Amino acid sequence: MKLTLAARTDINLIRSHGAGDVRIRDATYAAPLIVGAEALVTDWAAGGATSLDAAMLEPVLSLAPEVVIVGMPAPVKWPSADVRALLGARRIGLEVMEFGAACRTYNVLAQEDRRVILALLP
């Protein structure tokens, strides 16, 4: 029996990733970067997780996610309590993962038509 993984081609999926960059469709992008199924923000002015605040999250929140995955190089650091409270108040799930795990999780959720946003940090 032949088994083949068929990935969707109509949405932004991570085709590969390196230490601080991702390949989407036929282009490579460096973090910081915001990726959604139909959105790609390549000029996001975010630093590390501990520097995230409400203003930096505005481009993410404008995409109306149900889940935000923050990906970063190890060691993983959670955003501030204020950021977690902001997302919680809007009933938006938050996951913080190492870069590769974040990319893989995003791909699975995006292909399930979930409103997921991947926020990649340097």
C-alpha positions in Angstrom: 0.0 0.0 0.0 1.4 3.4 -1.0 1.1 6.0 1.7 1.7 9.7 0.8 1.4 12.8 2.9 -0.8 15.3 1.0 -0.3 18.8 2.4 -2.7 21.6 1.4 -1.3 24.1 -1.1 -3.9 26.8 -0.6 -2.6 28.0 2.8 0.7 29.1 4.3 2.4 26.0 5.6 6.0 25.7 6.9 7.9 23.6 4.4 11.1 23.6 6.4 12.8 25.5 9.2 16.3 26.2 10.3 17.6 27.8 13.6 15.9 31.1 13.0 14.2 30.9 9.6 11.3 29.1 7.9 10.5 28.3 4.3 6.9 29.1 3.2 5.9 28.2 -0.3 9.0 29.1 -2.3 10.5 31.8 0.0 12.6 31.8 3.1 11.9 34.2 5.9 13.8 35.0 9.1 12.2 35.6 12.5 10.5 37.7 13.8 7.5 36.6 11.7 3.8 36.2 12.0 2.3 33.3 10.0 -1.4 32.5 9.5 -3.1 30.3 7.0 -3.9 33.3 4.8 -1.7 36.0 6.4 2.1 36.6 6.4 3.6 39.5 8.3 7.3 39.7 7.5 8.0 43.1 9.1 7.0 42.4 12.7 9.1 44.4 15.1 9.2 41.9 18.0 12.1 40.9 20.1 12.2 37.9 22.4 9.3 36.5 24.4 10.0 38.5 27.5 9.7 41.8 25.5 6.3 41.0 24.1 3.6 43.4 25.1 0.1 44.4 24.0 1.3 46.8 21.3 3.6 44.1 19.8 0.8 41.6 19.8 -1.6 43.9 17.9 -0.7 42.5 14.4 -1.3 39.0 15.9 -4.6 39.9 17.5 -5.9 41.7 14.4 -5.9 38.3 12.6 -8.6 37.0 15.1 -6.8 33.8 16.2 -8.3 31.2 18.5 -4.8 29.9 19.2 -1.4 31.7 19.2 1.7 29.6 19.0 4.9 31.4 20.0 8.0 29.7 18.6 11.5 30.6 19.6 15.0 29.0 20.0 15.6 27.0 23.1 15.5 27.7 26.0 11.8 28.6 25.8 10.7 31.6 27.8 7.0 32.5 28.5 5.7 35.9 27.8 4.8 38.2 30.7 1.8 37.6 32.9 0.2 40.7 31.3 0.4 39.2 27.9 -1.0 35.9 29.1 -3.8 37.7 30.8 -4.6 39.7 27.7 -4.9 36.6 25.6 -6.9 34.8 28.3 -9.3 37.7 28.5 -9.9 37.4 24.8 -10.3 33.6 25.1 -7.3 33.0 22.9 -5.2 30.0 23.6 -1.4 30.4 24.0 1.3 27.8 23.5 5.0 28.6 23.7 7.4 26.1 22.1 10.8 25.5 20.7 11.0 26.7 17.0 10.7 23.3 15.3 7.9 22.1 17.5 6.0 25.3 17.0 6.3 25.0 13.2 5.1 21.4 13.2 2.2 22.2 15.5 1.1 25.2 13.5 1.1 23.0 10.3 -1.2 20.4 11.9 -3.7 23.0 13.2 -3.7 25.1 10.1 -4.5 22.1 8.0 -7.4 21.3 10.3 -8.8 24.8 9.5 -8.2 26.1 13.0 -7.7 29.9 13.4 -4.1 29.5 14.5 -1.3 32.1 14.3 2.3 31.3 14.5 4.4 34.1 16.0 8.1 33.3 15.5 10.7 35.1 17.6 14.4 35.4 17.1 
